[in-house]
Amino acid sequence: MPSALRIGLAGLGTVGAAVVRLLDRQAEALTSRTAREIVVTGVSARDPARDRGVDLSAAKWFDDPVVLARSGDIDIFVELIGGAESVALASVEAALFAGKSCVTANKALLATHGMRLAGIAEEKGVALSFEASVAGGIPIIKTLREGLAGNSIERVYGILNGTCNYILSRMETEKLSFAECLEEAQRLGYAEADPTFDIGGFDTAHKLAILTSLAFGTAINTQAIAVEGIQSITLADLEAADELGYRVKLLGVARRTEDGIEQRVHPTMVPKTSSIAQVMGVTNAVTIDADAVHELTLVGPGAGGEATASAIVADIADIARGVRSKPFGLPVGELVKAEIAPMQLHLGGYYVRLSVFDRPGAAAAIATRFAERDISLESIVQRRRPGVHAEPQGAVPVILITYATHEATIRAALEAVVADGFVALAPQFIRIERE
Amino acid sequence: MPSALRIGLAGLGTVGAAVVRLLDRQAEALTSRTAREIVVTGVSARDPARDRGVDLSAAKWFDDPVVLARSGDIDIFVELIGGAESVALASVEAALFAGKSCVTANKALLATHGMRLAGIAEEKGVALSFEASVAGGIPIIKTLREGLAGNSIERVYGILNGTCNYILSRMETEKLSFAECLEEAQRLGYAEADPTFDIGGFDTAHKLAILTSLAFGTAINTQAIAVEGIQSITLADLEAADELGYRVKLLGVARRTEDGIEQRVHPTMVPKTSSIAQVMGVTNAVTIDADAVHELTLVGPGAGGEATASAIVADIADIARGVRSKPFGLPVGELVKAEIAPMQLHLGGYYVRLSVFDRPGAAAAIATRFAERDISLESIVQRRRPGVHAEPQGAVPVILITYATHEATIRAALEAVVADGFVALAPQFIRIERE
C-alpha cells in the first residue's frame, strides 16, 4: 500500500472538528476504498487551548495556516477558515503553489477567486475540491462535474440557504411574521446576529455563482447575479400563495436563455406539487434541467458540521484515489465569459399583490393596465372584505397571477397602476418558477 | 493530447442509439472535460440493416459481441444487450479478461454475476461501471460509491421501478383499478407484454441488490431479498391510505438492523409529506439515511433512452479521465457476507384492511387480538356503511394502522382474527416505512 495521505486542516470549528471525527470513525473503510491510510498530520486554528472533543495529539500544531499550507508534513490542505480574503486566500494559494491538493468549503473564496485558484491547481496538476461549498452534504458539485458529463444543462435552481428556507417554512406553517421567525432562527443558531448575508440572498448568490460555472462551462461572474432577499415577504404573501397552489422559496436560478445566461436570486413562487416545494426547514435542494437526463433533483442537508464534513471527506477520498478533475469541469482557459441576460428580459409568470382602494371599477382598471401590455392573467383574486392582514384604511387586497411576460413589461404595468392612484401601498411582486 | 478513447458498443436499441447520439452531440465538451476524444469504433447488434437514426458509418460492425468485446479496435466495451446469461455475460467477461474497461446497464447481470465480474475487473485493473443499471439517469451509484465515502449508511430505499410507480400513481389519481392501469401502461410501452418482472418486484430486487452491496459493503445476495409485487394492491387500499395521510409505493428497502441487513421489496405506505411520496409516474427516487449526511434524496428519470444514456456517458467520461473506482466501492475480497435479517423479525408499522362481518362486537374482538400481542394501534377506522368498494355480503371494511411491531407478531394476530371467523376475505396488510 502507498504511504499514508497526510491532511493539514486549517480551521477547527464545528465543521473542522467533524472532519477529524469522521476521518477517525471511517478510517478503516476509507483505507479500503482508497487503498491509502488518511491521517491528519497538521492543524491550525485560532485557539490552541480550546477543547474540541477530538483527539489531535498526533497532529502538529501550526499557529499560521499559511505555514501549514506549504508544510512538508502534509499532502492535502483542507481550508475551513472561511472568508474570501486574507488568511483563507493566502493559505489556499500557498498550498496550491506548493503543489498540494486543496479541499475547501469556502464559497465566498471560490465565488471571488475561484477562477484564479482553479488555474493554479490546473497548472500544478493538483485538485481543488469544494463539494462542501454548495448545499452542504448534497453531492451537487460531483453530480454537475461528473454525473451529468454527457448533458447540456438548461437550468439549475435550488434552495441553497437553510436560514431563509427555515424562516419561510416557519412563517407558513406557524403563521408568524418574518421578524418573529428571524428572531427565532437567531435564537436557535440558524441565523447570524447580522443576518443580512443570508436573508439578503448574498450567500445563495455565492453558491449560485459556483453552480452556474459548473453547469454552463462559464467563468464565474458574481456581478451578473440579480439578488433580492426575503425581507419583503409577508405572511399575506405566503397565505395568498398557498391559496393559489404555490409556496414561496428563496431560489438561486441559473438558466440558459436566448439572451445569455440568466443568474438570479430572489423569493420565488413554486407550484406546491413540485419537488422543490416539499423542501422545508433548513434542508437544501437543487434541481437540474438537462437535455438527456431531463430533470434531476437532489434534496439533503445544506449545513451542519457532520453533513458538511461528509462532503469534505468525500473530496479527500477522491483525491486519495488519485482522481484529478478539473475544478470547474472544463479547463479554466475554456470556461467562457457568458453573455449576461439582464433581468429586464426575464420571461416568466408573476404573482402581484396590490393594496387597492376599494372603489368601483378599480380592479377592472388595473386589469386594463395589464391587458394593454398583453399580459395575460392566470387568476385574479379580489376580496371585498379585508383579510386577516391589515390593509391601509379603505383598501382591499387584490392578487394577480400572470402568465409568462417580461420583467420590463410587468414593471411598466405596475408603474402605470401606481400612477393611476389605485393602490395604497407599493405593489408586491414575486416571480414564479415552474418545473 | 492522448490518443482517442475507442468505444465498442454492443446492443443498439433505444439506449444504444441514444448513447451514440449523446457522444456525438457532446463530443466537444467531453473532450474538454476528459482531455480525450471519445469515438465509437465498433458496434454489434442483432440486425445490421435496421435504421437507428444515428450515423454508424465510422464504426466497424461485429456480428458477434464477444468478438467485439475482445477486439483490438476498442478500449472500452459498453454492454447494452441485456439479460443475465449467455451473450451479455460472455461478452463482458471477454472484455474484462482482455483488459478492457466495461460499462453496462445490465442489472440482472450484475445482480447475478456482479461479484465475480468485479473480481476480474479488479484483477485486471480496469473499470466495471454500471451507473445506468439502477434508477436510470439518477447518479445513485456514484453517490453511494464516492459522494458518501465518509458515511456509514443505515438505510437505502427507493422507488426503483417506473412501471409500478406509474400504475400506482394512475390508480390513485384516476381512481382506476390495477388491471386497468396495467393495461394502459402496456399500451403506452411502460410495461412489457409479460409484466411479471416489473410488477412482481423482481426488477426492483435486482436494483436493490446492487444498492445494498454499495451501501453496506456486502457481497450481493439476491436470495436474501424478500420480494412482493403490487398485484394485490386495490384502489380501496390507496383511498384508505390517502385518508390516513399515506401513499402506497413499491419500495426497495435495505436497512442495517441488529439482526443483520434487511433487504425487502414490497408495496409500502409512506407518509404523504415525505419526499418519496411526491414521486409520481415513471419517475424514480432513492433516499439514503447515513450517519454524517443524515438524509439525502435523489429524484429523477428511472428509464428512457436519453436518461439511461446520460448515465452511461458519465461512466465513459470517468473512465476517460482515468478514474478506476472499485466497482462496489470496496475491494471484492473485503465485501462481507451479510447476516440476513429475516422478514419475520422486521420491525415496523402496518396498515391492515379487513373485510369484517358486520356483527356487534366484531371490531372490539379484533382489537383484542392485537392487544393480546402488545400491538398498539395508531388508528382504527370502521365504516358502518360499506364504501364505494364492494365488500362481500354482510361485511364492512375495517382499517387499522399499527405502531411498530414485528412481522411475526402481526401475522400471528391476523391468523387469530381469521381463525375467529370475523373476516369475509383474507386480510390485506401493507408495511409502513417512515422517514
Interface residues (C-beta under 8 A of the other chain):
Chain A: A18 L22 L23 R25 Q26 A29 L30 S32 R33 T34 E131 G137 I138 P139 K142 T143 E146 G147 L148 A149 G150 N151 S152 G217 T273 S275 Q278 A290 D291 A292 V293 H294 E295 L296 T297 L298 V299 G300 P301 G304 E306 A307 A309 S310 I312 V313 A314 I316 A317 D318 R321 G322 V323 R324 S325 K326 G329 L330 P331 E334
Chain B: A18 L22 L23 R25 Q26 A29 L30 S32 R33 T34 E131 G137 I138 P139 K142 T143 E146 G147 L148 A149 G150 N151 S152 G217 T273 S275 Q278 A290 D291 A292 V293 H294 E295 L296 T297 L298 V299 G300 P301 G304 E306 A307 A309 S310 I312 V313 A314 I316 A317 D318 R321 G322 V323 R324 S325 K326 G329 L330 P331 E334
